[in-house]
Amino acid sequence: MLITLMNCVLSSLIAAKGYPVPPDGKTQSVSPQGTRVFGYPSPQGIIPQQGTHKVRQIFFMQLADKSKPYYAQHSVLSRFITLNDRMDSLYYDATQDKLPHELYNLSFAVGVIPEVHVFAREVWKEIR
């Protein structure tokens, strides 16, 4: 749930800034070398096709106002909640034979949840 909230917050900022939220918005263009490239149009050009979680992160970093508190909050949360954490919280880990709730202890969630809520409130102030 925690990771879903983070992704929803990222998605809300992307949508509020007028961009389709990945996986929506994927386009095809031609590279300077003449090959077809799939990606997502963004303020800083095409984001090459990658996983939608990564594309949302890139979009967020391009669209976020670096002077606002939510930007710093996102930077801190990104240090604590890594890509592996985001993926592990969504899927069964076959290598360790563990379900998502078995991978993280309660103190991790208790420590991070209030920070995610602060982040969500700060983004909400920006987009409303």
C-alpha positions in Angstrom: 0.0 0.0 0.0 2.8 2.4 0.9 4.4 2.0 -2.5 1.1 2.3 -4.3 0.6 5.6 -2.5 4.0 6.9 -3.7 3.2 5.9 -7.3 -0.2 7.6 -7.1 1.4 10.8 -5.8 4.0 10.8 -8.7 1.2 10.1 -11.2 -1.0 12.9 -9.8 1.7 15.5 -10.3 2.4 14.2 -13.9 -1.3 14.4 -14.7 -1.7 17.8 -13.1 1.0 19.1 -15.3 -0.8 17.9 -18.4 1.1 14.8 -19.3 -0.4 11.3 -19.7 0.7 9.0 -16.9 2.8 6.0 -18.1 2.1 3.6 -19.6 -0.3 6.0 -21.4 1.4 8.4 -23.8 4.0 6.1 -25.2 4.9 7.2 -28.7 7.1 6.2 -31.5 9.7 8.4 -33.1 12.7 8.1 -35.3 16.2 8.5 -33.8 18.9 10.6 -35.6 20.3 7.2 -36.8 17.0 6.4 -38.5 15.8 3.7 -36.1 12.4 3.6 -34.5 12.4 4.6 -30.8 9.6 4.1 -28.4 9.3 6.5 -25.5 7.4 9.1 -23.6 7.3 12.8 -24.6 8.4 14.9 -21.7 9.6 18.5 -21.1 13.2 17.5 -21.7 12.6 15.3 -24.8 11.7 11.7 -25.2 12.2 9.4 -22.2 13.2 6.1 -23.8 10.8 3.2 -23.1 11.6 1.7 -19.7 9.6 0.3 -16.9 6.7 2.6 -16.1 7.9 3.0 -12.5 11.2 4.3 -13.7 9.5 6.6 -16.3 7.3 8.0 -13.6 10.3 8.8 -11.5 12.0 10.5 -14.4 8.9 12.5 -15.3 8.5 13.6 -11.6 12.1 14.8 -11.5 11.6 16.8 -14.6 8.2 18.3 -13.6 8.8 18.9 -9.9 9.5 22.4 -8.6 12.9 22.0 -6.9 12.2 24.9 -4.6 9.1 23.2 -3.0 9.3 21.0 0.1 8.0 17.9 -1.7 11.1 17.8 -3.9 13.4 17.4 -0.9 10.9 15.0 0.7 11.0 12.9 -2.5 14.8 12.8 -2.5 14.8 11.6 1.1 12.2 8.9 0.4 14.0 7.7 -2.7 17.0 6.9 -0.5 14.9 4.8 1.8 12.5 3.2 -0.7 14.7 1.8 -3.5 13.5 0.4 -6.8 13.9 -3.1 -5.3 11.7 -2.1 -2.3 9.0 -0.8 -4.7 9.1 -4.0 -6.7 9.4 -6.4 -3.7 6.4 -4.8 -2.1 4.3 -5.6 -5.2 5.3 -9.1 -6.1 6.2 -12.5 -4.6 9.9 -12.9 -4.2 10.6 -16.4 -5.7 14.3 -16.2 -4.8 13.6 -15.8 -1.1 10.2 -17.6 -1.2 8.6 -14.7 0.6 5.4 -12.7 0.2 5.6 -8.9 0.3 4.6 -8.6 3.9 7.3 -11.0 4.9 10.1 -9.0 3.4 9.7 -5.9 5.5 9.4 -5.5 9.2 6.8 -3.3 11.0 9.4 -0.7 12.1 10.3 0.0 8.4 6.6 0.7 7.6 6.0 2.7 10.8 9.0 4.9 10.1 8.3 5.5 6.4 4.5 5.9 6.3 4.4 9.3 8.0 7.0 10.6 5.6 5.0 9.4 2.6 2.0 11.2 4.0 3.9 14.4 4.3 5.1 14.0 0.8 1.6 13.4 -0.5 0.3 16.5 1.3 3.0 18.7 -0.1 2.3 17.5 -3.7 -1.4 18.0 -3.1 -0.7 21.7 -2.2 1.1 22.1 -5.5 -1.5 20.5 -7.8 -4.8 21.8 -6.3 
